[in-house]
Every structure is written in C-alpha cells, then in structure tokens.
Amino acid sequence: MATSSSLLSEEQLLCSICLDLFTEPVTTPCGHNFCKACIRQYWDSNDLCLCPMCKEKFHRKPELRINTFISEMAAQFRKSVEVKATSSRDQCPVQPLEVPCDICTGMKLKALKSCLVKKEAQREISNSVQVFTDLVRSIEKIQAELIEMFEENQKAAERQAEGLIKDLKQEINDLKKRSTKLEYFPSLSVSQLEEALMREVRKLCDAELMRIQLYTVDVTLDPDTAYPKLTLSEDWKQVRHEGTLKKLSDNPERFDYICCVLGKKGFFSGRFYYEVTVQGKTKWDLGVARESINRKGKIMLKPQNGYWTVVPRNGNEYKANAGHPVTLSLRKKPQKVGVFVDYEEGQV
C-alpha cells in the first residue's frame, strides 16, 4: 500500500492561511482545504464570505465538516517527520568536542562540510542582498538624474540673470550718456529745449513724409458710391455737400444714409499715399475702407465696421479712429491731410 508521502506532498498538506500542517482540515464548496479555525477566523474578519484561494463568493457561510482523509494524511505526515527527526538525532548527535552547526534551529546537529539548511539560508541571504543592491542602484540613478536636472535649471537661471544684468548695464550706460549730453546745455531754457526738440521732430517728419510720398497715387472719386446730397466736380477730384437730395439710382454701391463717397480704384497690395486739401473746411472725414463695407443705413465709421478715418472735433482737436480712438492735438488747423497705407503690414 502506498504511504502518505507518496499520496500527498508536504505543500499539499499545508494550510494556505497559517502555512502550517492542517489542523482539523475542512473543504470549502469550491474544493480548497484550510484549517477549520483558520477559515472561520478569516471569514469573521472580512465583510464578504469568500475563498482565500480562488476568491469565490458564498452567499452564506458554508457548513464546515472535517475532511477525514486530509486529516489522516496530515497526521501521518507529522508522525513521519517526527520519526525522521528522531533518526537524525540518533545518527548524528553532537558529541563532546564536536562543533555544532550554527545555522540549524531547534535540535543542533553536528556541523558538516555541507549543510542543506545553511545553504538554503545563504541562498535567501544572497537573494536579499541582490534585491537591496538593485534598490540602491535605482535610488542612485534617480538621485543622479535629479542632480543633473537641478544643475541644468540652475545654469538656465544663471544665464537668464546674466542677460538681465547685461541689459540693465546697457540701459544705465545709455542714461549716463544722455545725462552727459544734457550737462553741456545748463544755460538753455525749457522753451529753447522745446524749440530744439521740435526742429528735430520736424526733420524726422519731413524725412518720413518724403519717404511715403514715393507711394503717391492719383485718387478719382466714384460717383456711383456718392450719397445723393454730395456733388462731385467734373474731374471727380473734389466733393461738396449740398442740401438738396438728388434722385439717383439706388445701386448696391451707393451710400443711402451717411455722407460718404469712395475712390473709384481700389488697392489690394503694396503701399499707397494720397493727400486731400481741407483748408477752410470745418467738417470732413478722411481715410480708407474695406471694399466689403456695408453702405446702407446708419453706419459708425470705425475699424470694426471696416473704416479707418481721421476726423476734426471741437475746433483744433482731431481723432484717429483706430482700434481705440487716438486724440491728436494740433497747434493750428491743417491745410492738407495725407493718408498712407501699407497693405501687407496692415498699417494706416
């Protein structure tokens, strides 16, 4: 007849909860075996009643009965282990003047050149050392990466600070140069400085005007766009407002509410400049407009509606209707108004 050791191995006779030989082994409905006390304690300490091995849930706690076969196998295995231990003690007891094994626990056996218990302990120690070594290497790698990242961030901050310091030094030098230049004119009055400044401004304005006048175009007004109260000259270069509302065709191009007239030729690229004489005129609006503007009904002349204009307001005050209206203060009324457009740059 086969012995218990040939039927079940030691691992099959161990409870997976307490990891010891079965004591009063019971079998759950899913087929797994546990110590009776272990499985009861496991269920009492958890909200759900389930198998610790396969996690199968039970709606109610199963009735546990001792598995007599497993119980007998565990008892026989326990007896065989005790017999082997007794045999080992009889065969290899530690005699006086003999060195006992310093790895064995419990019964001390005579130290041999090769001890299986010692080898197993050394293997576990070696594995633990390897895990610890790998952990140290991982930590050292992360530490090196963090140090490198901090050093790069510090270098970037230092470069940025050096750039700011360089800009500040340059600005300080520029201010010192300006201060030195002002020291050469201690006796000049404020009015003299203003006149000198105005002369420089005029030079700049004249130079800029000469530059943009290179793009001068000849503007001819389009009678098909003129509001019915406006009258154009025969050469379509001048316009004046009359009180009489003329009967004209209400074509899509014509303004029917506001006093406006457009140039006959449009521009779709490049730069162009034109001048309009406004000497002696009290009311006028000059500028440029998109071709797609609305020409019917009441319209506000502002960029949101496709108009960029300069208009006189309150005597010598003038306004440029850009994204936000800009007030232009002039000492005297202008005789001419120039309009310059850079199509590609989107500037008026």
ZAMARGU-4260 file (C-alpha; in steps of 0.2 Angstrom, whole numbers, plus 5000, padded with zeros to 4 digits):
<rodrens>
0) 5000/5000/5000 | 5006/5017/4996 | 5012/5028/5011 | 5006/5045/5015 | 5021/5053/5007
5) 5018/5045/4990 | 4999/5051/4990 | 5002/5070/4995 | 5017/5081/4996 | 5021/5092/5011
10) 5015/5108/5001 | 4998/5099/4998 | 4996/5096/5017 | 5000/5115/5022 | 4986/5127/5026
15) 4987/5142/5014 | 4982/5154/5029 | 4993/5148/5043 | 5006/5140/5032 | 5007/5125/5044
20) 5001/5107/5043 | 4982/5105/5043 | 4974/5105/5060 | 4956/5099/5058 | 4956/5102/5039
25) 4939/5107/5031 | 4935/5108/5012 | 4925/5123/5005 | 4912/5121/4992 | 4925/5127/4979
30) 4936/5112/4983 | 4950/5121/4993 | 4956/5115/5010 | 4960/5125/5026 | 4962/5123/5045
35) 4944/5124/5052 | 4950/5138/5065 | 4959/5147/5051 | 4945/5148/5039 | 4932/5153/5052
40) 4944/5167/5058 | 4947/5173/5040 | 4928/5174/5037 | 4924/5183/5054 | 4937/5196/5050
45) 4930/5200/5032 | 4914/5208/5027 | 4912/5196/5012 | 4912/5177/5014 | 4924/5171/5000
50) 4938/5158/4997 | 4955/5165/5001 | 4962/5155/4987 | 4951/5157/4972 | 4940/5172/4979
55) 4924/5163/4975 | 4910/5171/4985 | 4897/5162/4996 | 4880/5170/4999 | 4881/5162/5017
60) 4894/5154/5027 | 4895/5135/5021 | 4894/5121/5034 | 4911/5115/5038 | 4915/5097/5041
65) 4931/5089/5044 | 4940/5081/5029 | 4945/5065/5037 | 4956/5059/5023 | 4966/5075/5023
70) 4966/5075/5042 | 4973/5057/5042 | 4986/5061/5029 | 4992/5077/5039 | 4993/5066/5055
75) 5003/5053/5046 | 5015/5066/5038 | 5018/5074/5055 | 5022/5057/5063 | 5034/5053/5048
80) 5043/5070/5051 | 5045/5066/5070 | 5052/5049/5066 | 5065/5057/5054 | 5070/5070/5066
85) 5072/5056/5079 | 5083/5046/5067 | 5093/5061/5063 | 5097/5064/5081 | 5102/5046/5083
90) 5113/5045/5068 | 5122/5062/5070 | 5121/5069/5088 | 5133/5082/5093 | 5146/5074/5104
95) 5158/5082/5116 | 5172/5091/5107 | 5162/5092/5091 | 5157/5108/5083 | 5138/5110/5081
100) 5130/5118/5066 | 5127/5137/5069 | 5113/5138/5056 | 5102/5124/5062 | 5087/5130/5073
105) 5080/5119/5086 | 5090/5102/5088 | 5108/5107/5085 | 5116/5094/5073 | 5134/5091/5071
110) 5142/5103/5059 | 5147/5096/5042 | 5156/5102/5027 | 5139/5104/5018 | 5123/5109/5027
115) 5107/5110/5017 | 5099/5121/5030 | 5115/5133/5029 | 5114/5133/5010 | 5096/5137/5010
120) 5099/5151/5022 | 5114/5158/5012 | 5103/5157/4996 | 5090/5168/5005 | 5103/5180/5011
125) 5110/5181/4994 | 5093/5185/4986 | 5090/5198/4999 | 5107/5206/4996 | 5104/5206/4977
130) 5087/5215/4980 | 5094/5228/4991 | 5109/5231/4979 | 5096/5233/4964 | 5086/5245/4975
135) 5102/5255/4980 | 5107/5257/4961 | 5089/5263/4957 | 5090/5276/4970 | 5107/5281/4965
140) 5101/5283/4947 | 5086/5293/4952 | 5097/5304/4963 | 5110/5307/4948 | 5095/5312/4937
145) 5088/5324/4949 | 5105/5332/4952 | 5108/5334/4933 | 5091/5342/4931 | 5094/5354/4946
150) 5111/5359/4938 | 5103/5362/4921 | 5089/5373/4929 | 5102/5382/4939 | 5113/5386/4924
155) 5097/5392/4914 | 5093/5403/4928 | 5110/5410/4929 | 5110/5413/4910 | 5094/5422/4911
160) 5100/5433/4926 | 5116/5437/4916 | 5106/5443/4902 | 5095/5454/4913 | 5111/5461/4921
165) 5119/5465/4904 | 5103/5474/4898 | 5102/5484/4914 | 5120/5489/4912 | 5117/5494/4894
170) 5102/5505/4900 | 5112/5513/4914 | 5126/5517/4901 | 5114/5525/4889 | 5106/5535/4903
175) 5124/5541/4908 | 5127/5546/4890 | 5111/5556/4889 | 5115/5564/4906 | 5132/5569/4900
180) 5125/5577/4884 | 5112/5587/4895 | 5127/5594/4905 | 5133/5603/4890 | 5117/5614/4890
185) 5115/5620/4908 | 5110/5638/4902 | 5097/5633/4890 | 5079/5637/4895 | 5064/5625/4893
190) 5057/5635/4879 | 5074/5633/4869 | 5075/5615/4873 | 5057/5613/4866 | 5061/5623/4850
195) 5077/5612/4848 | 5066/5596/4850 | 5053/5602/4838 | 5066/5605/4825 | 5072/5588/4827
200) 5054/5581/4826 | 5051/5591/4810 | 5066/5584/4802 | 5060/5567/4806 | 5043/5570/4800
205) 5049/5578/4784 | 5061/5563/4781 | 5046/5551/4784 | 5035/5562/4773 | 5047/5561/4759
210) 5048/5543/4761 | 5030/5539/4760 | 5027/5552/4746 | 5036/5540/4735 | 5020/5530/4735
215) 5008/5544/4730 | 4993/5539/4719 | 4980/5549/4710 | 4963/5546/4718 | 4947/5549/4707
220) 4931/5548/4716 | 4917/5536/4711 | 4900/5544/4708 | 4891/5528/4709 | 4895/5527/4728
225) 4891/5545/4732 | 4877/5549/4744 | 4863/5559/4735 | 4867/5575/4744 | 4885/5575/4738
230) 4890/5584/4722 | 4907/5579/4713 | 4917/5591/4702 | 4918/5587/4683 | 4935/5579/4685
235) 4929/5569/4700 | 4943/5575/4711 | 4933/5586/4723 | 4917/5584/4733 | 4905/5596/4742
240) 4889/5594/4752 | 4873/5602/4746 | 4856/5602/4755 | 4846/5595/4740 | 4843/5576/4739
245) 4846/5572/4721 | 4836/5557/4713 | 4849/5544/4709 | 4849/5526/4706 | 4849/5516/4722
250) 4863/5504/4716 | 4872/5492/4729 | 4887/5503/4729 | 4879/5519/4734 | 4878/5526/4752
255) 4860/5529/4756 | 4861/5537/4774 | 4878/5544/4778 | 4888/5557/4768 | 4901/5546/4760
260) 4910/5543/4744 | 4923/5531/4739 | 4938/5531/4727 | 4935/5524/4710 | 4950/5512/4711
265) 4954/5500/4725 | 4971/5493/4731 | 4974/5475/4735 | 4993/5475/4739 | 5008/5486/4741
270) 5009/5504/4748 | 5000/5519/4743 | 4998/5538/4749 | 4986/5552/4744 | 4983/5569/4750
275) 4967/5579/4752 | 4966/5598/4754 | 4955/5603/4769 | 4960/5621/4771 | 4944/5631/4776
280) 4934/5615/4778 | 4925/5613/4795 | 4918/5595/4793 | 4926/5581/4785 | 4931/5563/4787
285) 4946/5555/4778 | 4953/5538/4777 | 4952/5521/4770 | 4938/5507/4770 | 4936/5489/4765
290) 4928/5485/4749 | 4915/5474/4758 | 4909/5488/4769 | 4890/5490/4772 | 4884/5505/4763
295) 4866/5505/4768 | 4858/5513/4783 | 4866/5521/4798 | 4884/5516/4800 | 4898/5520/4813
300) 4914/5524/4805 | 4926/5513/4815 | 4938/5499/4811 | 4925/5486/4817 | 4914/5491/4803
305) 4929/5492/4790 | 4933/5511/4791 | 4949/5519/4797 | 4947/5538/4797 | 4954/5555/4804
310) 4940/5567/4809 | 4940/5585/4816 | 4932/5588/4833 | 4929/5603/4844 | 4940/5616/4835
315) 4958/5611/4835 | 4955/5593/4841 | 4956/5579/4830 | 4953/5560/4832 | 4961/5545/4823
320) 4948/5531/4824 | 4959/5516/4826 | 4956/5501/4837 | 4954/5514/4851 | 4951/5532/4846
325) 4968/5542/4847 | 4966/5561/4851 | 4978/5572/4840 | 4981/5589/4847 | 4987/5602/4833
330) 4993/5620/4836 | 4984/5626/4820 | 4972/5618/4808 | 4979/5608/4794 | 4979/5613/4776
335) 4981/5596/4770 | 4978/5578/4776 | 4989/5564/4770 | 4983/5545/4771 | 4997/5532/4769
340) 4993/5513/4769 | 5004/5498/4770 | 4993/5484/4764 | 5005/5469/4768 | 5009/5476/4786
345) 4991/5481/4789 | 4995/5499/4794 | 4986/5515/4791
</rodrens>
